[in-house]
Amino acid sequence: MKAQLLVIAKAPVPGRVKTRLCPPCTFEQAADIAAAALADTLDVVTATPAVRRVLVVDGEHRPPPGWTSLAQRGDGLGERLACAYADTARPGVATVLVGMDTPQLTPELLAGAADALHTADAALGPATDGGWWILALRDPAHAAALAAVPMSTADTGARTLAALHRRGLRTTLLDTLRDVDTAADARAVADAHPHGRFAAAVRTHLPAADGALR
């Protein structure tokens, strides 16, 4: 399926990103971890075939060469997500959106989301915290449904799925991934995926449970 790839992200500014890592991290350490997660995510998206790649960013952050950058707009995450799809929509091109909280992402996972749209109208990847980490839409206009979905709750994924079903969309569920929100999340993802910038940043900045650096 011909698709464009979007990454919705916050610029990794201390005090504005990954604040749930503080403590044990300082704001600066949490921002370094966020920057590493975003860098790994952008690398994976760059390595995945796509019609276009767009960084939809809150703040100032330069995307990789060949990317398009777009400022986020809207009040609340649900509205910002809906606007990201609307502002980048192209006729006849599907849209696959991910965030910066799953640095364990792979090109295979991204390609699988796009491929699912050959037989489905939407593909949703659940997150272990009850949210979701990826949403692929054959027609990005259907993302308007996200504006009314409460985000960052334990049932965001279920509510998103219900909103897609209310629009009559055939929706495929993809692999479940763990979002990096807390120190426990960061350690678990870094342990399971020990290579890349994110894992290195966690080992450098995030104290292990016993207080020692990994």
C-alpha positions as a Markdown table, in Angstrom:
| # | Residue | x | y | z |
|---|---|---|---|---|
| 1 | Met | 0.0 | 0.0 | 0.0 |
| 2 | Lys | 1.4 | 3.4 | -1.0 |
| 3 | Ala | 1.8 | 5.3 | 2.3 |
| 4 | Gln | 3.4 | 8.3 | 3.9 |
| 5 | Leu | 5.0 | 8.0 | 7.4 |
| 6 | Leu | 4.4 | 10.6 | 10.2 |
| 7 | Val | 6.3 | 10.9 | 13.4 |
| 8 | Ile | 4.5 | 13.1 | 16.0 |
| 9 | Ala | 6.9 | 14.3 | 18.6 |
| 10 | Lys | 7.9 | 17.0 | 21.1 |
| 11 | Ala | 11.3 | 18.7 | 20.8 |
| 12 | Pro | 13.5 | 17.2 | 23.5 |
| 13 | Val | 13.7 | 20.3 | 25.8 |
| 14 | Pro | 14.5 | 19.8 | 29.5 |
| 15 | Gly | 11.4 | 20.1 | 31.6 |
| 16 | Arg | 9.0 | 19.5 | 28.7 |
| 17 | Val | 9.6 | 15.9 | 27.8 |
| 18 | Lys | 9.7 | 12.6 | 29.7 |
| 19 | Thr | 9.0 | 14.3 | 33.0 |
| 20 | Arg | 7.6 | 11.1 | 34.4 |
| 21 | Leu | 11.3 | 9.9 | 34.5 |
| 22 | Cys | 12.0 | 12.6 | 37.1 |
| 23 | Pro | 13.0 | 11.5 | 39.6 |
| 24 | Pro | 15.2 | 9.5 | 39.4 |
| 25 | Cys | 16.3 | 11.5 | 36.3 |
| 26 | Thr | 17.0 | 15.2 | 36.2 |
| 27 | Phe | 15.1 | 17.2 | 33.6 |
| 28 | Glu | 18.3 | 17.3 | 31.5 |
| 29 | Gln | 18.8 | 13.5 | 31.7 |
| 30 | Ala | 15.2 | 12.9 | 30.8 |
| 31 | Ala | 15.5 | 15.2 | 27.8 |
| 32 | Asp | 18.7 | 13.3 | 26.7 |
| 33 | Ile | 16.7 | 10.0 | 26.9 |
| 34 | Ala | 13.9 | 11.6 | 24.9 |
| 35 | Ala | 16.3 | 12.9 | 22.2 |
| 36 | Ala | 17.8 | 9.4 | 21.9 |
| 37 | Ala | 14.3 | 7.8 | 21.6 |
| 38 | Leu | 13.4 | 10.3 | 18.9 |
| 39 | Ala | 16.7 | 9.8 | 17.0 |
| 40 | Asp | 16.2 | 6.0 | 17.0 |
| 41 | Thr | 12.6 | 6.4 | 15.8 |
| 42 | Leu | 13.6 | 8.8 | 13.0 |
| 43 | Asp | 16.4 | 6.4 | 11.9 |
| 44 | Val | 13.9 | 3.5 | 11.6 |
| 45 | Val | 11.4 | 5.6 | 9.7 |
| 46 | Thr | 14.1 | 6.8 | 7.3 |
| 47 | Ala | 15.0 | 3.2 | 6.6 |
| 48 | Thr | 11.4 | 2.3 | 5.8 |
| 49 | Pro | 10.1 | 2.8 | 2.2 |
| 50 | Ala | 7.5 | 5.6 | 2.1 |
| 51 | Val | 6.0 | 8.1 | -0.3 |
| 52 | Arg | 6.9 | 10.9 | 2.2 |
| 53 | Arg | 8.2 | 11.2 | 5.7 |
| 54 | Val | 7.0 | 14.0 | 8.0 |
| 55 | Leu | 8.0 | 15.1 | 11.4 |
| 56 | Val | 5.0 | 16.7 | 13.1 |
| 57 | Val | 6.7 | 18.5 | 16.0 |
| 58 | Asp | 5.8 | 20.6 | 19.0 |
| 59 | Gly | 8.7 | 23.0 | 19.3 |
| 60 | Glu | 11.9 | 23.3 | 17.1 |
| 61 | His | 13.6 | 20.1 | 16.0 |
| 62 | Arg | 15.4 | 19.6 | 12.6 |
| 63 | Pro | 14.3 | 16.4 | 10.8 |
| 64 | Pro | 16.7 | 14.2 | 8.9 |
| 65 | Pro | 17.6 | 15.2 | 5.3 |
| 66 | Gly | 14.7 | 14.4 | 2.9 |
| 67 | Trp | 12.1 | 14.8 | 5.5 |
| 68 | Thr | 9.3 | 17.4 | 5.7 |
| 69 | Ser | 8.7 | 19.3 | 9.0 |
| 70 | Leu | 5.3 | 20.5 | 10.2 |
| 71 | Ala | 4.3 | 22.3 | 13.4 |
| 72 | Gln | 1.6 | 20.7 | 15.5 |
| 73 | Arg | -1.6 | 22.5 | 16.0 |
| 74 | Gly | -4.7 | 22.0 | 18.1 |
| 75 | Asp | -5.7 | 21.8 | 21.8 |
| 76 | Gly | -5.0 | 18.5 | 23.4 |
| 77 | Leu | -3.3 | 15.4 | 22.0 |
| 78 | Gly | -6.4 | 14.0 | 20.3 |
| 79 | Glu | -7.0 | 17.2 | 18.3 |
| 80 | Arg | -3.2 | 17.4 | 17.5 |
| 81 | Leu | -3.3 | 13.9 | 16.1 |
| 82 | Ala | -6.4 | 14.6 | 14.0 |
| 83 | Cys | -4.7 | 17.8 | 12.7 |
| 84 | Ala | -1.5 | 15.9 | 11.9 |
| 85 | Tyr | -3.4 | 13.6 | 9.6 |
| 86 | Ala | -5.5 | 16.4 | 8.1 |
| 87 | Asp | -2.5 | 18.7 | 7.5 |
| 88 | Thr | -0.5 | 16.0 | 5.7 |
| 89 | Ala | -3.2 | 14.2 | 3.7 |
| 90 | Arg | -2.6 | 13.5 | 0.1 |
| 91 | Pro | -5.2 | 12.0 | -2.3 |
| 92 | Gly | -4.8 | 8.3 | -2.7 |
| 93 | Val | -2.0 | 8.0 | -0.2 |
| 94 | Ala | -2.5 | 6.2 | 3.1 |
| 95 | Thr | -1.0 | 7.6 | 6.3 |
| 96 | Val | 0.9 | 5.7 | 9.0 |
| 97 | Leu | 1.6 | 7.7 | 12.3 |
| 98 | Val | 3.8 | 6.8 | 15.2 |
| 99 | Gly | 5.1 | 8.7 | 18.2 |
| 100 | Met | 8.6 | 8.9 | 19.8 |
| 101 | Asp | 7.8 | 6.6 | 22.8 |
| 102 | Thr | 8.6 | 3.3 | 21.1 |
| 103 | Pro | 12.3 | 3.4 | 20.1 |
| 104 | Gln | 12.2 | -0.4 | 19.7 |
| 105 | Leu | 10.3 | 0.2 | 16.5 |
| 106 | Thr | 11.5 | -1.6 | 13.4 |
| 107 | Pro | 11.1 | -1.1 | 9.7 |
| 108 | Glu | 9.3 | -4.5 | 9.6 |
| 109 | Leu | 6.7 | -3.2 | 12.1 |
| 110 | Leu | 6.1 | -0.1 | 10.1 |
| 111 | Ala | 5.9 | -1.9 | 6.8 |
| 112 | Gly | 3.4 | -4.4 | 8.3 |
| 113 | Ala | 1.1 | -1.6 | 9.3 |
| 114 | Ala | 1.1 | -0.3 | 5.7 |
| 115 | Asp | 0.6 | -3.7 | 4.3 |
| 116 | Ala | -2.4 | -4.3 | 6.6 |
| 117 | Leu | -4.2 | -1.6 | 4.7 |
| 118 | His | -4.4 | -3.9 | 1.6 |
| 119 | Thr | -7.3 | -5.6 | 3.3 |
| 120 | Ala | -8.3 | -3.3 | 6.1 |
| 121 | Asp | -9.3 | 0.4 | 6.4 |
| 122 | Ala | -7.2 | 0.9 | 9.5 |
| 123 | Ala | -4.5 | -0.8 | 11.5 |
| 124 | Leu | -4.0 | 0.0 | 15.2 |
| 125 | Gly | -1.1 | -1.1 | 17.4 |
| 126 | Pro | -2.0 | -1.4 | 21.1 |
| 127 | Ala | 0.4 | -0.3 | 23.8 |
| 128 | Thr | 0.8 | -2.2 | 27.1 |
| 129 | Asp | -0.5 | 0.8 | 29.1 |
| 130 | Gly | -3.8 | 0.8 | 27.3 |
| 131 | Gly | -3.0 | 3.3 | 24.7 |
| 132 | Trp | -1.7 | 2.8 | 21.2 |
| 133 | Trp | 1.6 | 3.3 | 19.4 |
| 134 | Ile | 0.7 | 3.3 | 15.7 |
| 135 | Leu | -2.3 | 4.1 | 13.6 |
| 136 | Ala | -2.4 | 3.5 | 9.9 |
| 137 | Leu | -5.4 | 4.8 | 7.9 |
| 138 | Arg | -6.1 | 4.1 | 4.3 |
| 139 | Asp | -8.1 | 7.4 | 4.2 |
| 140 | Pro | -6.5 | 9.9 | 6.7 |
| 141 | Ala | -9.8 | 11.9 | 6.8 |
| 142 | His | -11.0 | 9.3 | 9.3 |
| 143 | Ala | -8.5 | 10.6 | 11.9 |
| 144 | Ala | -11.0 | 13.3 | 12.7 |
| 145 | Ala | -12.5 | 10.7 | 15.1 |
| 146 | Leu | -9.4 | 11.0 | 17.3 |
| 147 | Ala | -10.3 | 14.6 | 18.4 |
| 148 | Ala | -13.0 | 13.2 | 20.6 |
| 149 | Val | -11.0 | 10.3 | 22.1 |
| 150 | Pro | -9.5 | 11.0 | 25.6 |
| 151 | Met | -5.7 | 10.4 | 25.3 |
| 152 | Ser | -3.2 | 9.1 | 27.8 |
| 153 | Thr | -5.7 | 7.0 | 29.7 |
| 154 | Ala | -5.9 | 3.3 | 30.4 |
| 155 | Asp | -8.6 | 2.8 | 27.8 |
| 156 | Thr | -7.4 | 5.1 | 25.1 |
| 157 | Gly | -6.7 | 2.2 | 22.8 |
| 158 | Ala | -10.2 | 0.7 | 23.3 |
| 159 | Arg | -11.8 | 4.0 | 22.8 |
| 160 | Thr | -9.8 | 4.6 | 19.6 |
| 161 | Leu | -10.8 | 1.2 | 18.3 |
| 162 | Ala | -14.5 | 1.9 | 19.1 |
| 163 | Ala | -14.3 | 5.3 | 17.3 |
| 164 | Leu | -12.9 | 3.6 | 14.2 |
| 165 | His | -15.6 | 1.0 | 14.3 |
| 166 | Arg | -18.3 | 3.7 | 14.6 |
| 167 | Arg | -17.0 | 5.0 | 11.3 |
| 168 | Gly | -17.5 | 1.6 | 9.8 |
| 169 | Leu | -13.8 | 0.9 | 9.3 |
| 170 | Arg | -12.4 | -2.6 | 9.1 |
| 171 | Thr | -9.6 | -2.4 | 11.6 |
| 172 | Thr | -6.7 | -4.8 | 12.1 |
| 173 | Leu | -4.9 | -5.0 | 15.4 |
| 174 | Leu | -1.1 | -5.0 | 15.1 |
| 175 | Asp | 1.6 | -6.1 | 17.6 |
| 176 | Thr | 1.4 | -4.7 | 21.1 |
| 177 | Leu | 4.5 | -2.6 | 22.2 |
| 178 | Arg | 5.5 | -1.0 | 25.4 |
| 179 | Asp | 5.5 | 2.8 | 25.5 |
| 180 | Val | 8.4 | 4.4 | 27.3 |
| 181 | Asp | 6.7 | 6.6 | 29.9 |
| 182 | Thr | 8.2 | 5.6 | 33.3 |
| 183 | Ala | 11.7 | 4.6 | 34.5 |
| 184 | Ala | 10.5 | 1.0 | 34.6 |
| 185 | Asp | 9.4 | 1.2 | 31.0 |
| 186 | Ala | 12.7 | 2.7 | 29.9 |
| 187 | Arg | 14.7 | 0.0 | 31.6 |
| 188 | Ala | 12.6 | -2.8 | 30.2 |
| 189 | Val | 12.7 | -1.5 | 26.7 |
| 190 | Ala | 16.5 | -0.8 | 26.9 |
| 191 | Asp | 17.1 | -4.3 | 28.3 |
| 192 | Ala | 15.1 | -6.0 | 25.6 |
| 193 | His | 16.6 | -3.8 | 22.8 |
| 194 | Pro | 20.2 | -3.0 | 24.0 |
| 195 | His | 21.5 | -1.4 | 20.8 |
| 196 | Gly | 20.9 | 2.1 | 19.6 |
| 197 | Arg | 21.0 | 5.6 | 21.1 |
| 198 | Phe | 18.0 | 5.0 | 23.4 |
| 199 | Ala | 19.5 | 2.0 | 25.2 |
| 200 | Ala | 22.9 | 3.8 | 25.5 |
| 201 | Ala | 21.1 | 6.9 | 27.0 |
| 202 | Val | 19.2 | 4.8 | 29.5 |
| 203 | Arg | 22.4 | 3.1 | 30.6 |
| 204 | Thr | 24.1 | 6.4 | 31.0 |
| 205 | His | 21.4 | 8.4 | 32.7 |
| 206 | Leu | 18.9 | 6.2 | 34.4 |
| 207 | Pro | 19.8 | 4.6 | 37.7 |
| 208 | Ala | 18.9 | 1.0 | 38.0 |
| 209 | Ala | 16.5 | -0.1 | 40.7 |
| 210 | Asp | 19.4 | -0.7 | 43.2 |
| 211 | Gly | 20.7 | 2.8 | 42.6 |
| 212 | Ala | 23.6 | 1.8 | 40.4 |
| 213 | Leu | 24.0 | 3.0 | 36.9 |
| 214 | Arg | 23.5 | 0.3 | 34.3 |
